[in-house]
Amino acid sequence: MLLVCSRRCGGALFRALFAEVEIDASGIYQDHRVTQPGYVCLNCGAPALDLGEVPAELEAEAREDEAARVVTADVLCPVCETMVQLAAYMECPNCGSPLEVS
């Protein structure tokens, strides 16, 4: 985790907005759990950003972009002579013969 202020005020203290704190019967802190990421800068009150999440978000966007680039084409099956729309290197849905999209 690498928190920074969205206003770049230089603040170094942040508050987790959605955190559960566990205490014992005498009120002494035992543990905590962040239930939803959300932080605020205690210096200026602006939302804080977790720069540690950036690489994972970039990877997720890259996977989405690659999934969107799946090539589909209309192919005439050489076995059953049915026109089907397929992604690369799939089988004919009618007869099951392997097809190649070129």
N, C-alpha and C positions, 0 to 999 in steps of 0.2 A: 504494500500500500504506500502510495506517495501522494499525499494531499497537498493541494495548492489552492490559494484563494483565486476565485474567478476575476476579481478586480485587481489582482496582483499587488495587494497592499503590503505584503511582506509578513503578514500574520503567521505565527507558527503554532497556534492553538486552535483546535477545531472541535466541534461538538457533533456527535452522531445523533441524527434526528430520530431514527427508528431503531433503538437499542433496548434490550431487556436486561436489567441488572438483577442478579440474584444476591440476596443478603441472608445472613443467618438470623436467629431469633433476637440477638442483641443488636442487630442493625449493621454488622460488620460486612463489608464487601466480600463476596465469595467468587463470583464469576459474572461474565456478561456475554451477550450474544447480539450481533447486529442482524436484525430481521429483514431490513431492506437498506440498500446503500443510499445514503443521503447525509450530507455533512454541511455544516455552516461554519464560516470563519468567525472566531470569537473576537477578532480585532475590529472588523468593520461590519459584520453581519451578512456578508455576501455568501452565496452558495459556494461550496468548495468542490473541486474536481479531483478525482482519483486518477492520477496519471499512470498508476500501475495497471489499470484496466485497458489502456490504449492498445497494447499489442494483441490482446485477445479480441478486442473489437475489430481491429484491422484484419485479423485472420478470419473472423466471422464474415466480414464484408467481402473478402476475397473468395470465400467458399460460395457465398450467394451469387457473386458475379460469375464464377465458373459454372455454377448450376444453370444460370440463365443462358450461358453460351452453348448449351447442349445442341448439337447439330441434329436437325430433323430433316428428312427428305422423303419425297414420294418415290417408292421403289416398287417395281413390278417383280413379284416373286417368280423365279425361274421354274418352280415346281408346279404351283397351282395357278399361276398367271393372274394373281389378284393384286391390285394396286393398293399398297398399304403405306401409311406414314410412320416411319420408324426413326429412332435415334441410331447412331453408329453401332454396328456389330451386334444387332439383335436378331431374334428369330421371327419368322413369319407367324402372326397370330392365328392364321387359318390352318397351316399344315405343319408348322414347327421347323421348317428348313432354315438353316443359317443364312443370313443375308449380310452383305457388306454395302455400306453407303460410301460412294466414291466422289 
